[in-house]
Amino acid sequence: MLHDLRVPAFDVDALDLGELRQRQSAKYQRYEADVIPAWVAEMDFPLAPPIAEALHAAIDRSDTGYRSASGLVEALVGYADATWGWQIPPDRVVPMPDVLTGVAQSLLMLTAPGEGVVINPPVYPPFYSTIRDVAGRVVVEVPMSRSADGTHAWDLAAMEEAFARPEVTAYVLCNPHNPTGRVATRAELEAIVDLSERHGVVVISDEIHGPLALPGATHLPYAQLAAEDANAVFLVSASKAWNLPGLKCAQLVGTSRTASAFTERMPLEVTYGTGHLGVIAAVAAYEAGQPWLDDVVSILDGNRRLVTELLDEHLPLARYVPPEASYLAWIDLREYGLGDDPAEAILDRSRVALSAGPTFGTGGAGYARLNMATSPTILHEIVRRMGTVVQ
């Protein structure tokens, strides 16, 4: 029997908190040095070698000007086809600085001021401010349903009620879902497609965590089920899967119905907000980053199971359903009586920084989000410290 002898891209056990604290990004600079940061969605893993090589080469040739998007569309088209069988027409791709900019521009171009936009809390907190403050639309919450074992799902009956409201004209789908880690099933997506078509609601599908589907789950792009002329927009990026958020590069993909709104009317300054180094990094990720990502997915698969074991040991009353995608653990700490924001108590008493549950909207009170994209050793220390808050 042949075995895979490929050498892993990096040694996850070699990650060292002292070295990580030298990073100048938000994750390691927001809190004091005695705090272990496990909040914002940045990974502790070393950069994928093909990406590092591409960026070093750009610096060596002083290539730090405005983005040209050279090779980006072709790289995305090839990656999407190879990974999901999603065949993207190249002329429907528009570079964006990030997914949130894509959400905002989609709302500005496809809806009117004051109209309602559905989201499914608990959900990525910046959706609220982007919809309300940037786009000038009204947030309409349709919370995820929660079963007895803590599993979340899209509440399709409640969504139908919301979509039927005359003021509701758009829906921001977060799939894979942040923070619960749910990956929508084909049946759930088909139901959303049907609802959107029947009620004339534009779907803005944020699929930034799609490449991080973990074993046992398969990410299905919304575009695979929606009609070719659907009233929909798809937003993708290499930033979460390959840890590139600071380089500012995402991609908006339209349908035959919506693409012209962006390719013909998008303000030039929006697309030029895309980082040139971000484009270079994204091309390297899509074209040569899969072996590194395979290693990361394997590590995250182990870490999500390790969190279960560690919570059983240190916080046995906590409830946690391992995510189906990405590296975010959504932890129910209500049984410990730590108030609506247990992350605050954990930071103050245990010196671990988590994301505050209430910021994710309805359904977030009593929860905290833990970033587990680190080494098992550091993860052990994070949860051990968390446990001291209830001792």
C-alpha beads as a LAMMPS data file, in Angstrom:
LAMMPS data file: protein, C-alpha beads

391 atoms
390 bonds

1 atom types
1 bond types

-500.0 500.0 xlo xhi
-500.0 500.0 ylo yhi
-500.0 500.0 zlo zhi

Masses

1 110.0

Atoms # bond

1 1 1 0.000 0.000 0.000
2 1 1 1.366 3.396 -0.975
3 1 1 1.437 6.166 1.624
4 1 1 1.456 9.935 1.172
5 1 1 5.059 10.899 1.833
6 1 1 4.555 14.577 1.136
7 1 1 6.295 16.680 3.759
8 1 1 3.831 18.978 5.589
9 1 1 4.162 22.654 4.709
10 1 1 4.993 23.563 8.321
11 1 1 5.359 22.145 11.824
12 1 1 2.312 23.331 13.741
13 1 1 3.875 22.278 17.041
14 1 1 6.712 24.737 16.468
15 1 1 4.417 27.746 16.841
16 1 1 5.684 29.882 19.715
17 1 1 3.678 32.594 21.460
18 1 1 6.777 34.728 21.945
19 1 1 7.444 34.768 18.222
20 1 1 3.796 35.254 17.355
21 1 1 3.649 38.330 19.575
22 1 1 6.178 39.991 17.259
23 1 1 3.503 40.214 14.574
24 1 1 2.144 43.707 14.064
25 1 1 -1.369 42.703 12.967
26 1 1 -4.520 43.354 14.994
27 1 1 -4.676 39.931 16.594
28 1 1 -1.441 40.350 18.518
29 1 1 -1.394 44.109 19.009
30 1 1 -4.802 44.841 20.520
31 1 1 -4.210 43.324 23.952
32 1 1 -1.476 43.299 26.593
33 1 1 1.367 40.797 26.284
34 1 1 -0.029 38.495 28.990
35 1 1 -3.244 37.935 27.002
36 1 1 -3.514 35.006 24.582
37 1 1 -5.477 36.341 21.603
38 1 1 -8.119 33.994 20.201
39 1 1 -10.565 36.541 18.863
40 1 1 -10.248 38.034 15.353
41 1 1 -10.146 35.651 12.382
42 1 1 -6.388 35.556 11.803
43 1 1 -4.501 32.268 11.755
44 1 1 -1.236 31.673 13.596
45 1 1 0.137 29.433 10.845
46 1 1 3.130 30.440 8.699
47 1 1 2.356 31.835 5.272
48 1 1 2.029 29.306 2.463
49 1 1 5.440 29.041 0.715
50 1 1 4.145 29.842 -2.815
51 1 1 2.507 32.994 -1.480
52 1 1 5.584 34.028 0.480
53 1 1 7.758 33.497 -2.587
54 1 1 5.436 35.556 -4.790
55 1 1 5.362 38.420 -2.281
56 1 1 9.143 38.362 -1.750
57 1 1 9.624 38.480 -5.518
58 1 1 7.313 41.499 -5.753
59 1 1 9.266 43.330 -3.043
60 1 1 12.568 42.442 -4.696
61 1 1 11.431 44.107 -7.908
62 1 1 9.877 47.065 -6.016
63 1 1 6.498 46.038 -7.393
64 1 1 4.244 47.895 -4.954
65 1 1 2.081 50.061 -7.199
66 1 1 -1.625 50.007 -7.935
67 1 1 -3.267 46.692 -8.671
68 1 1 -3.547 45.522 -12.241
69 1 1 -5.474 42.343 -11.381
70 1 1 -3.150 40.554 -13.786
71 1 1 -3.902 36.848 -13.649
72 1 1 -6.457 37.154 -10.833
73 1 1 -9.567 36.328 -12.824
74 1 1 -7.928 33.377 -14.561
75 1 1 -6.625 32.037 -11.239
76 1 1 -10.048 32.281 -9.594
77 1 1 -11.794 30.695 -12.570
78 1 1 -9.375 27.774 -12.516
79 1 1 -9.602 27.300 -8.754
80 1 1 -13.406 27.455 -8.620
81 1 1 -13.738 24.915 -11.420
82 1 1 -11.182 22.507 -9.945
83 1 1 -12.479 22.813 -6.376
84 1 1 -16.246 23.046 -6.752
85 1 1 -17.003 22.511 -10.429
86 1 1 -18.173 26.129 -10.529
87 1 1 -17.569 27.478 -14.010
88 1 1 -17.291 31.247 -13.669
89 1 1 -17.583 33.406 -16.794
90 1 1 -14.433 35.572 -16.618
91 1 1 -16.225 38.733 -17.700
92 1 1 -18.421 38.625 -14.590
93 1 1 -15.585 38.927 -12.058
94 1 1 -14.801 42.272 -10.420
95 1 1 -11.896 42.757 -7.961
96 1 1 -12.853 44.135 -4.558
97 1 1 -10.772 45.203 -1.565
98 1 1 -12.724 42.804 0.667
99 1 1 -16.013 40.972 0.958
100 1 1 -17.656 43.678 3.063
101 1 1 -16.997 46.217 0.321
102 1 1 -18.660 43.786 -2.052
103 1 1 -21.679 43.525 0.244
104 1 1 -21.952 47.303 0.483
105 1 1 -21.586 47.874 -3.269
106 1 1 -24.117 45.150 -4.032
107 1 1 -26.669 46.807 -1.761
108 1 1 -25.948 50.278 -3.154
109 1 1 -26.390 49.131 -6.749
110 1 1 -29.186 46.567 -6.437
111 1 1 -31.428 47.988 -3.693
112 1 1 -32.793 51.370 -2.613
113 1 1 -32.231 53.402 0.575
114 1 1 -34.414 52.288 3.467
115 1 1 -35.175 48.844 2.069
116 1 1 -34.854 45.775 4.288
117 1 1 -31.929 43.332 4.188
118 1 1 -32.242 39.934 5.846
119 1 1 -29.368 38.388 7.809
120 1 1 -29.213 35.293 10.012
121 1 1 -27.864 36.015 13.488
122 1 1 -25.813 35.140 15.335
123 1 1 -23.739 36.342 12.414
124 1 1 -20.581 38.250 11.459
125 1 1 -20.955 41.572 13.341
126 1 1 -19.830 43.950 10.526
127 1 1 -22.881 42.909 8.489
128 1 1 -24.931 45.150 10.771
129 1 1 -22.872 48.303 10.298
130 1 1 -22.328 47.665 6.589
131 1 1 -26.046 47.313 5.905
132 1 1 -27.135 50.119 8.218
133 1 1 -24.364 52.717 8.181
134 1 1 -22.571 52.217 4.855
135 1 1 -25.461 51.231 2.602
136 1 1 -28.285 53.030 4.418
137 1 1 -30.539 49.973 4.427
138 1 1 -32.516 48.390 7.284
139 1 1 -31.346 45.214 9.018
140 1 1 -34.003 42.500 9.235
141 1 1 -32.954 39.690 11.565
142 1 1 -34.072 36.132 10.894
143 1 1 -32.151 34.184 13.545
144 1 1 -30.709 30.771 12.881
145 1 1 -32.729 28.036 14.558
146 1 1 -31.027 26.122 17.352
147 1 1 -31.788 22.476 18.136
148 1 1 -31.603 20.817 21.545
149 1 1 -28.009 19.695 20.954
150 1 1 -26.932 23.217 19.980
151 1 1 -26.809 22.689 16.221
152 1 1 -27.805 25.746 14.193
153 1 1 -29.736 25.747 10.928
154 1 1 -31.362 28.216 8.552
155 1 1 -34.967 28.853 9.678
156 1 1 -36.571 28.603 6.276
157 1 1 -40.132 29.196 7.488
158 1 1 -39.109 32.432 9.193
159 1 1 -37.113 33.442 6.134
160 1 1 -40.169 32.987 3.923
161 1 1 -42.147 35.281 6.211
162 1 1 -39.415 37.898 6.055
163 1 1 -38.944 37.633 2.288
164 1 1 -42.686 38.169 1.815
165 1 1 -42.516 41.566 3.514
166 1 1 -42.737 44.309 0.852
167 1 1 -39.838 46.309 2.286
168 1 1 -37.423 43.348 2.136
169 1 1 -35.457 43.338 -1.117
170 1 1 -32.148 41.653 -0.250
171 1 1 -30.621 38.831 1.746
172 1 1 -26.992 38.432 2.804
173 1 1 -26.258 34.704 2.961
174 1 1 -23.235 33.775 5.075
175 1 1 -22.214 30.279 3.962
176 1 1 -20.239 28.687 5.513
177 1 1 -21.836 30.464 8.431
178 1 1 -19.804 32.610 10.803
179 1 1 -19.740 32.017 13.783
180 1 1 -21.569 28.666 13.948
181 1 1 -19.483 26.919 11.287
182 1 1 -22.530 25.428 9.563
183 1 1 -22.208 24.564 5.884
184 1 1 -25.544 24.863 4.095
185 1 1 -26.855 21.641 2.606
186 1 1 -28.073 21.346 -0.953
187 1 1 -31.665 21.203 0.338
188 1 1 -31.218 24.395 2.353
189 1 1 -29.685 26.225 -0.584
190 1 1 -32.378 25.000 -2.966
191 1 1 -35.008 26.314 -0.567
192 1 1 -33.282 29.709 -0.418
193 1 1 -33.078 29.808 -4.221
194 1 1 -36.826 29.125 -4.399
195 1 1 -37.663 31.752 -1.784
196 1 1 -35.562 34.416 -3.453
197 1 1 -37.080 33.742 -6.862
198 1 1 -40.664 33.736 -5.601
199 1 1 -40.297 36.946 -3.622
200 1 1 -37.875 38.834 -5.870
201 1 1 -35.168 39.120 -3.223
202 1 1 -31.567 39.634 -4.345
203 1 1 -29.179 37.189 -2.698
204 1 1 -25.682 38.387 -1.785
205 1 1 -23.752 35.230 -0.973
206 1 1 -20.668 35.629 1.230
207 1 1 -18.638 32.453 0.686
208 1 1 -15.302 33.585 2.111
209 1 1 -14.956 30.488 4.337
210 1 1 -15.816 28.092 1.478
211 1 1 -12.275 26.772 0.878
212 1 1 -12.095 25.809 4.570
213 1 1 -14.798 23.134 4.504
214 1 1 -13.629 20.404 6.891
215 1 1 -13.831 16.608 6.447
216 1 1 -17.428 15.424 6.363
217 1 1 -18.762 18.646 4.814
218 1 1 -18.814 19.918 1.246
219 1 1 -19.189 23.568 0.389
220 1 1 -21.620 24.077 -2.485
221 1 1 -21.429 27.542 -4.058
222 1 1 -24.820 29.239 -4.279
223 1 1 -24.139 29.869 -7.956
224 1 1 -24.238 26.137 -8.605
225 1 1 -27.949 26.059 -7.768
226 1 1 -29.145 29.532 -8.732
227 1 1 -30.331 30.229 -12.252
228 1 1 -27.825 31.649 -14.699
229 1 1 -29.805 34.898 -14.684
230 1 1 -30.550 34.891 -10.952
231 1 1 -30.837 38.135 -9.032
232 1 1 -27.712 37.255 -7.089
233 1 1 -24.107 38.210 -6.350
234 1 1 -21.346 35.904 -5.122
235 1 1 -18.420 37.071 -3.001
236 1 1 -15.242 35.042 -2.615
237 1 1 -11.688 35.606 -1.439
238 1 1 -8.474 33.780 -0.604
239 1 1 -8.095 35.899 2.523
240 1 1 -9.588 33.573 5.144
241 1 1 -8.307 30.249 3.802
242 1 1 -4.736 31.470 3.237
243 1 1 -4.639 34.110 6.004
244 1 1 -4.328 37.184 3.774
245 1 1 -6.884 39.721 5.092
246 1 1 -4.367 42.550 5.421
247 1 1 -3.516 42.397 1.713
248 1 1 -7.037 43.427 0.643
249 1 1 -8.203 41.332 -2.266
250 1 1 -11.616 39.755 -2.804
251 1 1 -13.678 38.975 -5.882
252 1 1 -17.279 39.773 -6.720
253 1 1 -18.964 37.493 -9.252
254 1 1 -22.215 38.500 -10.873
255 1 1 -24.806 36.602 -12.884
256 1 1 -25.944 37.473 -16.399
257 1 1 -28.536 39.669 -14.704
258 1 1 -26.370 41.477 -12.149
259 1 1 -22.845 41.533 -13.568
260 1 1 -23.342 44.637 -15.716
261 1 1 -24.238 46.704 -12.651
262 1 1 -20.692 46.172 -11.422
263 1 1 -18.659 45.909 -14.621
264 1 1 -20.226 49.072 -16.064
265 1 1 -21.086 51.240 -13.046
266 1 1 -18.641 50.311 -10.303
267 1 1 -16.712 53.421 -9.148
268 1 1 -13.101 53.129 -10.239
269 1 1 -11.836 54.042 -6.773
270 1 1 -13.627 51.009 -5.303
271 1 1 -11.927 48.442 -7.489
272 1 1 -8.592 50.245 -7.133
273 1 1 -8.923 49.862 -3.387
274 1 1 -7.929 46.260 -4.043
275 1 1 -4.329 45.723 -2.956
276 1 1 -1.738 44.956 -5.602
277 1 1 0.096 42.622 -3.216
278 1 1 -3.262 41.084 -2.412
279 1 1 -3.767 40.235 -6.074
280 1 1 -0.292 38.686 -6.268
281 1 1 -0.946 36.651 -3.119
282 1 1 -4.403 35.517 -4.259
283 1 1 -3.073 34.308 -7.613
284 1 1 -0.380 32.289 -5.833
285 1 1 -2.965 30.884 -3.416
286 1 1 -5.427 29.823 -6.084
287 1 1 -2.778 28.393 -8.389
288 1 1 -0.300 26.782 -5.976
289 1 1 -1.647 27.009 -2.431
290 1 1 -3.746 23.854 -2.212
291 1 1 -1.094 21.574 -0.625
292 1 1 -0.606 24.094 2.200
293 1 1 -4.373 24.442 2.603
294 1 1 -4.752 20.664 2.767
295 1 1 -2.365 20.652 5.746
296 1 1 -4.287 23.471 7.403
297 1 1 -7.608 21.674 6.976
298 1 1 -6.107 18.568 8.559
299 1 1 -4.847 20.605 11.540
300 1 1 -8.207 22.331 11.956
301 1 1 -10.003 18.996 11.832
302 1 1 -7.871 17.837 14.753
303 1 1 -8.270 21.104 16.623
304 1 1 -12.063 21.136 16.422
305 1 1 -12.104 17.680 18.049
306 1 1 -9.488 18.761 20.586
307 1 1 -11.727 21.659 21.656
308 1 1 -14.424 19.124 22.541
309 1 1 -11.992 17.221 24.767
310 1 1 -10.615 20.348 26.396
311 1 1 -14.033 21.794 27.151
312 1 1 -15.109 18.486 28.681
313 1 1 -12.093 18.717 30.957
314 1 1 -12.041 22.407 31.868
315 1 1 -15.574 23.708 31.192
316 1 1 -17.849 20.657 31.264
317 1 1 -21.055 22.736 31.333
318 1 1 -20.132 24.507 28.086
319 1 1 -21.964 23.443 24.937
320 1 1 -20.146 23.357 21.630
321 1 1 -20.897 21.825 18.243
322 1 1 -17.696 21.367 16.185
323 1 1 -17.840 23.539 13.055
324 1 1 -18.246 22.020 9.610
325 1 1 -15.981 24.679 8.118
326 1 1 -13.306 27.172 9.109
327 1 1 -11.602 27.587 12.483
328 1 1 -14.137 29.326 14.698
329 1 1 -15.601 27.619 17.759
330 1 1 -18.979 29.003 18.854
331 1 1 -19.240 28.161 22.557
332 1 1 -22.363 28.345 24.710
333 1 1 -21.307 29.365 28.242
334 1 1 -24.725 30.292 29.620
335 1 1 -24.677 27.566 32.264
336 1 1 -21.817 29.338 34.043
337 1 1 -23.723 32.530 34.799
338 1 1 -21.082 34.819 33.297
339 1 1 -23.664 37.243 31.933
340 1 1 -24.487 38.152 28.368
341 1 1 -20.805 38.606 27.511
342 1 1 -18.713 35.784 28.987
343 1 1 -15.758 36.898 26.850
344 1 1 -15.453 39.955 29.089
345 1 1 -15.121 37.861 32.251
346 1 1 -12.707 35.471 30.548
347 1 1 -10.484 38.336 29.434
348 1 1 -10.498 39.978 32.859
349 1 1 -9.942 36.842 34.929
350 1 1 -8.226 34.374 32.596
351 1 1 -6.311 36.662 30.203
352 1 1 -7.689 35.085 27.053
353 1 1 -9.275 37.301 24.389
354 1 1 -12.331 35.833 22.674
355 1 1 -14.932 37.474 20.431
356 1 1 -17.933 38.710 22.397
357 1 1 -21.100 36.763 21.660
358 1 1 -23.553 39.693 21.894
359 1 1 -21.819 41.485 19.004
360 1 1 -23.113 38.723 16.697
361 1 1 -26.713 39.840 17.276
362 1 1 -29.729 37.866 18.414
363 1 1 -28.703 34.495 19.792
364 1 1 -25.242 35.663 20.809
365 1 1 -25.859 36.456 24.475
366 1 1 -24.036 34.012 26.740
367 1 1 -21.786 32.813 23.907
368 1 1 -18.186 33.502 22.933
369 1 1 -16.296 32.762 19.715
370 1 1 -12.882 31.131 19.950
371 1 1 -10.336 31.175 17.117
372 1 1 -8.697 27.738 17.081
373 1 1 -6.302 28.294 14.147
374 1 1 -3.229 27.767 16.273
375 1 1 -1.136 24.907 17.649
376 1 1 -2.655 22.212 19.880
377 1 1 -0.283 23.331 22.624
378 1 1 -1.511 26.922 22.534
379 1 1 -5.099 25.693 22.255
380 1 1 -4.584 23.622 25.426
381 1 1 -3.428 26.724 27.278
382 1 1 -6.305 28.844 25.958
383 1 1 -9.015 26.471 27.190
384 1 1 -7.168 25.712 30.446
385 1 1 -7.101 29.433 31.182
386 1 1 -10.761 29.777 30.241
387 1 1 -11.591 27.113 32.798
388 1 1 -10.055 29.133 35.625
389 1 1 -12.792 31.739 35.300
390 1 1 -15.303 29.369 36.938
391 1 1 -13.044 27.818 39.558

Bonds

1 1 1 2
2 1 2 3
3 1 3 4
4 1 4 5
5 1 5 6
6 1 6 7
7 1 7 8
8 1 8 9
9 1 9 10
10 1 10 11
11 1 11 12
12 1 12 13
13 1 13 14
14 1 14 15
15 1 15 16
16 1 16 17
17 1 17 18
18 1 18 19
19 1 19 20
20 1 20 21
21 1 21 22
22 1 22 23
23 1 23 24
24 1 24 25
25 1 25 26
26 1 26 27
27 1 27 28
28 1 28 29
29 1 29 30
30 1 30 31
31 1 31 32
32 1 32 33
33 1 33 34
34 1 34 35
35 1 35 36
36 1 36 37
37 1 37 38
38 1 38 39
39 1 39 40
40 1 40 41
41 1 41 42
42 1 42 43
43 1 43 44
44 1 44 45
45 1 45 46
46 1 46 47
47 1 47 48
48 1 48 49
49 1 49 50
50 1 50 51
51 1 51 52
52 1 52 53
53 1 53 54
54 1 54 55
55 1 55 56
56 1 56 57
57 1 57 58
58 1 58 59
59 1 59 60
60 1 60 61
61 1 61 62
62 1 62 63
63 1 63 64
64 1 64 65
65 1 65 66
66 1 66 67
67 1 67 68
68 1 68 69
69 1 69 70
70 1 70 71
71 1 71 72
72 1 72 73
73 1 73 74
74 1 74 75
75 1 75 76
76 1 76 77
77 1 77 78
78 1 78 79
79 1 79 80
80 1 80 81
81 1 81 82
82 1 82 83
83 1 83 84
84 1 84 85
85 1 85 86
86 1 86 87
87 1 87 88
88 1 88 89
89 1 89 90
90 1 90 91
91 1 91 92
92 1 92 93
93 1 93 94
94 1 94 95
95 1 95 96
96 1 96 97
97 1 97 98
98 1 98 99
99 1 99 100
100 1 100 101
101 1 101 102
102 1 102 103
103 1 103 104
104 1 104 105
105 1 105 106
106 1 106 107
107 1 107 108
108 1 108 109
109 1 109 110
110 1 110 111
111 1 111 112
112 1 112 113
113 1 113 114
114 1 114 115
115 1 115 116
116 1 116 117
117 1 117 118
118 1 118 119
119 1 119 120
120 1 120 121
121 1 121 122
122 1 122 123
123 1 123 124
124 1 124 125
125 1 125 126
126 1 126 127
127 1 127 128
128 1 128 129
129 1 129 130
130 1 130 131
131 1 131 132
132 1 132 133
133 1 133 134
134 1 134 135
135 1 135 136
136 1 136 137
137 1 137 138
138 1 138 139
139 1 139 140
140 1 140 141
141 1 141 142
142 1 142 143
143 1 143 144
144 1 144 145
145 1 145 146
146 1 146 147
147 1 147 148
148 1 148 149
149 1 149 150
150 1 150 151
151 1 151 152
152 1 152 153
153 1 153 154
154 1 154 155
155 1 155 156
156 1 156 157
157 1 157 158
158 1 158 159
159 1 159 160
160 1 160 161
161 1 161 162
162 1 162 163
163 1 163 164
164 1 164 165
165 1 165 166
166 1 166 167
167 1 167 168
168 1 168 169
169 1 169 170
170 1 170 171
171 1 171 172
172 1 172 173
173 1 173 174
174 1 174 175
175 1 175 176
176 1 176 177
177 1 177 178
178 1 178 179
179 1 179 180
180 1 180 181
181 1 181 182
182 1 182 183
183 1 183 184
184 1 184 185
185 1 185 186
186 1 186 187
187 1 187 188
188 1 188 189
189 1 189 190
190 1 190 191
191 1 191 192
192 1 192 193
193 1 193 194
194 1 194 195
195 1 195 196
196 1 196 197
197 1 197 198
198 1 198 199
199 1 199 200
200 1 200 201
201 1 201 202
202 1 202 203
203 1 203 204
204 1 204 205
205 1 205 206
206 1 206 207
207 1 207 208
208 1 208 209
209 1 209 210
210 1 210 211
211 1 211 212
212 1 212 213
213 1 213 214
214 1 214 215
215 1 215 216
216 1 216 217
217 1 217 218
218 1 218 219
219 1 219 220
220 1 220 221
221 1 221 222
222 1 222 223
223 1 223 224
224 1 224 225
225 1 225 226
226 1 226 227
227 1 227 228
228 1 228 229
229 1 229 230
230 1 230 231
231 1 231 232
232 1 232 233
233 1 233 234
234 1 234 235
235 1 235 236
236 1 236 237
237 1 237 238
238 1 238 239
239 1 239 240
240 1 240 241
241 1 241 242
242 1 242 243
243 1 243 244
244 1 244 245
245 1 245 246
246 1 246 247
247 1 247 248
248 1 248 249
249 1 249 250
250 1 250 251
251 1 251 252
252 1 252 253
253 1 253 254
254 1 254 255
255 1 255 256
256 1 256 257
257 1 257 258
258 1 258 259
259 1 259 260
260 1 260 261
261 1 261 262
262 1 262 263
263 1 263 264
264 1 264 265
265 1 265 266
266 1 266 267
267 1 267 268
268 1 268 269
269 1 269 270
270 1 270 271
271 1 271 272
272 1 272 273
273 1 273 274
274 1 274 275
275 1 275 276
276 1 276 277
277 1 277 278
278 1 278 279
279 1 279 280
280 1 280 281
281 1 281 282
282 1 282 283
283 1 283 284
284 1 284 285
285 1 285 286
286 1 286 287
287 1 287 288
288 1 288 289
289 1 289 290
290 1 290 291
291 1 291 292
292 1 292 293
293 1 293 294
294 1 294 295
295 1 295 296
296 1 296 297
297 1 297 298
298 1 298 299
299 1 299 300
300 1 300 301
301 1 301 302
302 1 302 303
303 1 303 304
304 1 304 305
305 1 305 306
306 1 306 307
307 1 307 308
308 1 308 309
309 1 309 310
310 1 310 311
311 1 311 312
312 1 312 313
313 1 313 314
314 1 314 315
315 1 315 316
316 1 316 317
317 1 317 318
318 1 318 319
319 1 319 320
320 1 320 321
321 1 321 322
322 1 322 323
323 1 323 324
324 1 324 325
325 1 325 326
326 1 326 327
327 1 327 328
328 1 328 329
329 1 329 330
330 1 330 331
331 1 331 332
332 1 332 333
333 1 333 334
334 1 334 335
335 1 335 336
336 1 336 337
337 1 337 338
338 1 338 339
339 1 339 340
340 1 340 341
341 1 341 342
342 1 342 343
343 1 343 344
344 1 344 345
345 1 345 346
346 1 346 347
347 1 347 348
348 1 348 349
349 1 349 350
350 1 350 351
351 1 351 352
352 1 352 353
353 1 353 354
354 1 354 355
355 1 355 356
356 1 356 357
357 1 357 358
358 1 358 359
359 1 359 360
360 1 360 361
361 1 361 362
362 1 362 363
363 1 363 364
364 1 364 365
365 1 365 366
366 1 366 367
367 1 367 368
368 1 368 369
369 1 369 370
370 1 370 371
371 1 371 372
372 1 372 373
373 1 373 374
374 1 374 375
375 1 375 376
376 1 376 377
377 1 377 378
378 1 378 379
379 1 379 380
380 1 380 381
381 1 381 382
382 1 382 383
383 1 383 384
384 1 384 385
385 1 385 386
386 1 386 387
387 1 387 388
388 1 388 389
389 1 389 390
390 1 390 391
